[in-house]
């Protein structure tokens, strides 16, 4: 599977269900806390506008998918099986 990054924050009520779904599906992912300085920089660099946002990158580091809802993450994972 590709490299997956989830942008999240402590105050984001929709973030835990998406993280739980990724974990339940056995997906290896990185999490970016948007409340940190580094997180803010990554948000700006990746043009993240809502939380949670899941970005999928190919091995060359190019974004291949941008998923911004539980349903879109679920559909992506179902199609990746």
C-alpha positions in Angstrom: 0.0 0.0 0.0 1.1 3.6 -0.5 2.3 6.1 2.1 -0.6 7.4 4.1 -0.7 10.5 6.3 -3.7 11.7 8.4 -4.0 15.3 9.5 -5.7 15.5 12.8 -6.1 17.6 16.0 -7.2 16.9 19.6 -10.4 19.0 19.1 -11.4 17.1 15.9 -14.4 14.9 16.8 -14.3 13.2 13.4 -10.6 12.3 13.6 -10.7 9.3 16.0 -13.2 7.3 13.9 -11.0 7.7 10.8 -7.8 6.7 12.7 -9.7 3.7 14.2 -10.8 2.6 10.7 -7.2 2.8 9.4 -6.0 0.8 12.4 -8.7 -1.8 12.1 -7.8 -2.3 8.5 -4.2 -2.8 9.4 -3.0 0.3 7.5 0.4 1.7 8.4 0.0 5.5 8.6 1.6 8.6 9.9 -0.4 11.1 12.0 0.2 14.9 11.8 -1.0 16.9 14.8 -2.1 20.2 13.3 -1.9 22.0 16.6 1.9 21.9 16.5 4.3 24.2 14.7 5.4 21.4 12.5 1.8 20.4 11.9 0.9 23.9 10.9 3.7 24.0 8.4 2.6 20.6 6.9 -1.0 21.8 6.7 0.2 24.9 4.7 2.5 22.9 2.5 -0.1 20.3 1.6 -3.1 22.8 1.4 -5.1 21.0 4.0 -8.4 22.8 4.6 -10.4 20.5 6.8 -9.9 17.7 9.4 -9.5 14.9 9.2 -7.7 14.9 5.9 -6.0 11.7 4.7 -3.4 12.0 2.0 -2.0 9.1 0.1 1.4 9.4 -1.6 3.1 7.1 -4.1 6.7 6.0 -3.5 8.0 9.0 -5.4 6.2 11.3 -2.9 3.4 12.4 -5.2 -0.1 12.8 -3.8 -2.4 10.2 -5.4 -5.5 10.6 -3.2 -7.0 13.2 -0.9 -9.7 11.8 1.4 -11.7 14.2 3.5 -14.4 12.2 5.1 -14.9 8.9 6.9 -16.9 7.6 3.9 -14.2 8.5 1.4 -11.5 6.8 3.5 -13.7 3.7 3.9 -14.4 3.5 0.1 -10.7 3.9 -0.7 -9.7 1.1 1.8 -12.5 -1.2 0.4 -11.2 -0.7 -3.1 -7.6 -1.2 -2.1 -8.3 -4.7 -0.7 
